[in-house]
Amino acid sequence: MRAELLSLFGCGALVATWWWAVQGRELVDQVVRRVCSDLALQRLDEAVALERIGFTRDYGRLAIRRLYAFEFSHNGADRRRGHVCLVNAIALWVHLEHPDGPIHIDLTAP
Protein backbone atom coordinates (compact mmCIF):
# COMPACT_ATOMS: atom_id res chain seq x y z
CA MET A 1 0.00 0.00 0.00
CA ARG A 2 2.78 2.41 0.91
CA ALA A 3 4.72 1.68 -2.30
CA GLU A 4 1.63 2.41 -4.39
CA LEU A 5 1.15 5.76 -2.66
CA LEU A 6 4.79 6.70 -3.19
CA SER A 7 4.65 5.79 -6.88
CA LEU A 8 1.39 7.72 -7.26
CA PHE A 9 2.97 10.75 -5.56
CA GLY A 10 6.05 10.42 -7.80
CA CYS A 11 3.89 10.31 -10.95
CA GLY A 12 1.97 13.35 -9.73
CA ALA A 13 5.21 15.23 -9.14
CA LEU A 14 6.43 14.36 -12.65
CA VAL A 15 3.17 15.54 -14.23
CA ALA A 16 3.27 18.78 -12.20
CA THR A 17 6.89 19.43 -13.24
CA TRP A 18 6.07 18.76 -16.88
CA TRP A 19 3.04 21.10 -16.71
CA TRP A 20 5.16 23.83 -15.09
CA ALA A 21 7.80 23.50 -17.85
CA VAL A 22 5.18 23.65 -20.61
CA GLN A 23 3.54 26.76 -19.11
CA GLY A 24 6.90 28.53 -18.89
CA ARG A 25 7.78 27.68 -22.46
CA GLU A 26 4.41 28.93 -23.72
CA LEU A 27 4.89 32.20 -21.86
CA VAL A 28 8.34 32.69 -23.38
CA ASP A 29 6.95 31.83 -26.82
CA GLN A 30 4.31 34.57 -26.47
CA VAL A 31 6.92 37.10 -25.30
CA VAL A 32 9.24 36.31 -28.22
CA ARG A 33 6.38 36.49 -30.72
CA ARG A 34 5.32 39.91 -29.39
CA VAL A 35 8.87 41.35 -29.27
CA CYS A 36 9.71 40.17 -32.79
CA SER A 37 6.45 41.62 -34.08
CA ASP A 38 6.98 44.96 -32.31
CA LEU A 39 10.55 45.29 -33.62
CA ALA A 40 9.70 44.03 -37.14
CA LEU A 41 12.04 41.04 -36.81
CA GLN A 42 11.62 37.66 -38.45
CA ARG A 43 11.47 34.89 -35.89
CA LEU A 44 13.37 31.84 -37.09
CA ASP A 45 12.42 28.19 -36.47
CA GLU A 46 9.37 29.25 -34.40
CA ALA A 47 11.06 27.67 -31.38
CA VAL A 48 12.48 28.58 -28.01
CA ALA A 49 14.96 26.38 -26.19
CA LEU A 50 15.77 26.13 -22.50
CA GLU A 51 19.42 27.09 -22.27
CA ARG A 52 20.03 27.30 -18.54
CA ILE A 53 18.19 26.68 -15.27
CA GLY A 54 19.26 27.61 -11.78
CA PHE A 55 18.32 29.26 -8.51
CA THR A 56 18.17 32.95 -7.66
CA ARG A 57 16.76 35.21 -4.97
CA ASP A 58 13.47 37.00 -5.64
CA TYR A 59 12.39 39.40 -2.88
CA GLY A 60 14.49 37.41 -0.40
CA ARG A 61 12.98 34.07 -1.36
CA LEU A 62 14.55 31.27 -3.34
CA ALA A 63 13.25 31.19 -6.93
CA ILE A 64 13.92 29.20 -10.08
CA ARG A 65 15.55 31.15 -12.92
CA ARG A 66 15.27 29.86 -16.48
CA LEU A 67 17.05 31.30 -19.50
CA TYR A 68 15.54 30.55 -22.90
CA ALA A 69 17.21 31.15 -26.27
CA PHE A 70 15.69 31.84 -29.67
CA GLU A 71 16.87 32.99 -33.10
CA PHE A 72 15.70 35.84 -35.26
CA SER A 73 16.67 37.73 -38.41
CA HIS A 74 16.32 41.40 -39.15
CA ASN A 75 16.63 41.10 -42.94
CA GLY A 76 16.06 37.41 -43.68
CA ALA A 77 19.71 36.79 -44.58
CA ASP A 78 21.28 36.46 -41.14
CA ARG A 79 20.74 34.57 -37.90
CA ARG A 80 20.90 36.35 -34.58
CA ARG A 81 20.34 35.08 -31.02
CA GLY A 82 18.08 36.38 -28.35
CA HIS A 83 17.39 35.38 -24.76
CA VAL A 84 14.44 35.60 -22.39
CA CYS A 85 14.83 35.35 -18.61
CA LEU A 86 12.02 33.79 -16.59
CA VAL A 87 11.98 33.79 -12.78
CA ASN A 88 9.35 31.38 -11.50
CA ALA A 89 6.48 32.26 -13.87
CA ILE A 90 7.38 35.89 -14.62
CA ALA A 91 9.26 37.04 -17.72
CA LEU A 92 11.86 39.60 -16.57
CA TRP A 93 13.75 40.66 -19.66
CA VAL A 94 14.56 40.02 -23.33
CA HIS A 95 18.03 40.52 -24.77
CA LEU A 96 18.60 40.66 -28.54
CA GLU A 97 21.94 40.64 -30.34
CA HIS A 98 20.76 43.10 -32.99
CA PRO A 99 23.20 44.11 -35.75
CA ASP A 100 22.79 47.80 -34.81
CA GLY A 101 23.78 46.98 -31.24
CA PRO A 102 22.42 44.88 -28.40
CA ILE A 103 18.83 45.54 -27.32
CA HIS A 104 17.79 44.85 -23.74
CA ILE A 105 14.07 45.08 -22.91
CA ASP A 106 12.99 45.13 -19.27
CA LEU A 107 9.58 43.43 -19.15
CA THR A 108 8.91 44.38 -15.53
CA ALA A 109 8.87 48.14 -16.19
CA PRO A 110 5.37 49.66 -16.38
Order of alpha helices (4+ residues) and beta strands (2+ residues): alpha-beta-beta-beta-beta-beta
